[in-house]
Amino acid sequence: MRLLTHNMLSSNIKGVANGFPLGIEVEKVIEKQVELSADFLRNLFPKIEWKALVDAARTMGYAELPEEVDSSMLDSNEFLTKFHHALLELHLEEGALVCPETGRRFPVTKGIPNMLLHEDEV
Amino acid sequence: MSFRKAQIAQIRLMSSHPEVYEPCDDSFALVDALLADRNNLLEHQPTLCMEVGCGSGYVITSLALMLRQEAPGVYYIATDINPHAMRVTSETLEAHGVHAELINTDISSGLEKRLAGLVDVMVVNPPYVPTPEDEVGREGIASAWAGGENGRCVIDKILPIADYLLSDKGWLYMVMLTANKPSQICLQMREKGYASRIVVQRSTEEESLHVIKFWRDFDTQADAKEKAATNKTVPARVMESLVSQFPLSSFWRSCGSHSS
């Protein structure tokens, strides 16, 4: 699971008011190189919750992202490289996502988060 | 003009599992529809493509392969309620050297809040087989086909979610049977401002398959608003275009059940 996907997931448990962002429990992180597409990053940038990405990347052991951003930084290759790496190249392979409100763990196995709910959570 | 053959997933590279639906006529029809629309898809320049209910991974893998050359930066997401399907899809993607983000969930649960209005292309081969209602949503492979009354149980859940997740320029491709009353589905979507077109229609021994594409259409939205404002029935030209698309029998049957 890429951090881009982490940025798109929320806790879906019934009654949870603010299920974003999910916490991350890391057991295993892997890195996979992907070709950088500046257009893709520019398209996605406005959709990203930046603080959630910075915190998630740090949890995964990558602390190079700036805390504050604005769209003018998308002209900098150095920034794009870091954004690209955090968003697309870091994978949570084993671990869990944690609901910020209830502490419920959603396991991540072989890079696939299990967001299925129990009957009493729907 | 280039006649280079676009790649799709290869059967010999497909992973499988006894509890996961293998690529079949409906999967092939959906991939054929995407291939037929490939040039439009490339022009569409999607950022985010999503498959709901990816099963073996045949469709999402084919979509990623056919767009890979000309549209390299696309974010693919695939979901399935069946955990085995997730593993099979993952292996199928890997065998073809493409990537999609996989989430084991019910339709798009957990993604709706943040993905609202972001999905440019959604593909769905839903469980459309008419079955008793209590067979819907069971564990394992039954979740791949059991569709409840008229096979509409899961389809009717997915349509409003698709409307919520699709971007302004978003497209939805969905497989359905004549038994699902596709003309009624198109009318319902029209009321939400979507135009529709049959991309592939194919009769097999057991079923008559349609792959229908839906997109937000300015004229349709105006019609929907006008209809809401004046409480008129569907505009005549809409009826005409729908009648011309579907065999009359299925059209009038579904209209009959629609009227009150």
Interface residues (C-beta under 8 A of the other chain):
Chain A: M1 R2 L4 T5 N7 M8 L9 S10 S11 N12 G19 F20 V34 E35 S37 D39 F40 L41 N43 L44 K47 E49 F106 K110 G111 I112 P113 N114 M115 L116 L117
Chain B: T47 P72 G73 V74 Y75 I77 I81 P83 M86 R87 S90 H99 E101 L102 I103 N104 T105 D106 S109 G110 L111 E112 K113 R114 L115 L118
